[in-house]
Amino acid sequence: MKNSPEVLPEQGRPVATMSGHWLLAKLGKRVLRPGGRELTRRMLEAADIAGSDVVELAPGLGHTAHEIVQRGPRSYRGVDTDPNAVAQVNAKLGLDGAVVHADAAATGFAADSADVVFGEAMLTMHGDRAKHVMMAEAFRVLRPGGRYVIHELGLTPDGLPDDTKRDIQRALATSIKVNARPLTNAEWRALLQSAGFEVREETRFAPMRLLQPARIIADEGLGGALRFARNVLRMPDERGRVFEMRKTFSAHREALTAVGIVAVKPAAPAER
Ligand SMILES: C[S@@+](CC[C@H](N)C(=O)[O-])C[C@H]1O[C@@H](n2cnc3c(N)ncnc32)[C@H](O)[C@@H]1O
């Protein structure tokens, strides 16, 4: 990975309104997904990257992109709606232009051109209609038999009452300043199926512990965790936001979970 100066997204925005993930990035956090590096690792294994044409939706700061490239895909491409993120991943990977500034809902990539579409902590940021459109786009870009692998925020159990779901969504929107809409496992799977996918494998789960000390050390390493803690201590406005997010995650820890799902674009039926 190349060492490039980081130009993080949203740094001109007031701390009070920054999206939670970019606020954490400003403080030095690099892993911005609910199930951490461990669930990413499990999903990369399941994706079967080596020798595949891979598209990543929303690579963000490019840490998973780096892991994908290390696994020896035949090709790597990505899209992100944040121009700073796009510039940063391209510089970091040294793959000029591999990541383009585009929406996951309309990537501009050719139909049937990928074996794997990989996306983490992105669908959750959108409502159900938008999620469906992005899933349909992943379906279009994949070849028959291709794998769409997601790592997102989930709710548990499947029968969670609707008013509890609404309370959690409101609390997340207030604290992370993103209209996060996590779904239950059954809802994620049903949405993937409604976009044409088959979901043959069990969902992989991981606890949602993004801001718990043990997880921060596991994700960032001891040095990264110390740098994050130091930044939190010396930046009072940012610290207030982090504590608020942590309080929300803790208050709803029984219901919040990370989910990893592998969906498959069915092979075209054989011609008679
Ligand atoms: C929480 S970050 C996750 C980044 C990265 N996947 C990770 O796990 O570290 C969300 C990312 O999604 C991107 N994003 C949000 N909506 C998008 C969309 N409609 N199309 C493409 N990227 C999007 C953001 O710019 C940001 O980089």
The ligand as a Gaussian input file, in Angstrom:
#p B3LYP/6-31G(d) Opt

LIG

0 1
 C      -19.350000       3.872000       6.512000
 S      -18.366000       4.195000       5.115000
 C      -17.783000       2.554000       4.787000
 C      -16.575000       2.555000       3.936000
 C      -15.925000       1.186000       3.684000
 N      -16.822000       0.316000       2.933000
 C      -15.525000       0.539000       4.991000
 O      -16.183000      -0.420000       5.386000
 O      -14.567000       0.985000       5.625000
 C      -19.589000       4.441000       3.859000
 C      -19.043000       4.720000       2.475000
 O      -20.123000       4.635000       1.540000
 C      -19.982000       5.660000       0.573000
 N      -21.313000       5.797000      -0.040000
 C      -22.455000       6.175000       0.547000
 N      -23.483000       6.133000      -0.312000
 C      -22.975000       5.695000      -1.499000
 C      -23.543000       5.419000      -2.774000
 N      -24.843000       5.623000      -3.016000
 N      -22.738000       4.965000      -3.746000
 C      -21.410000       4.774000      -3.528000
 N      -20.815000       5.025000      -2.326000
 C      -21.592000       5.463000      -1.326000
 C      -19.457000       6.818000       1.387000
 O      -18.878000       7.834000       0.592000
 C      -18.451000       6.102000       2.269000
 O      -17.209000       5.992000       1.620000

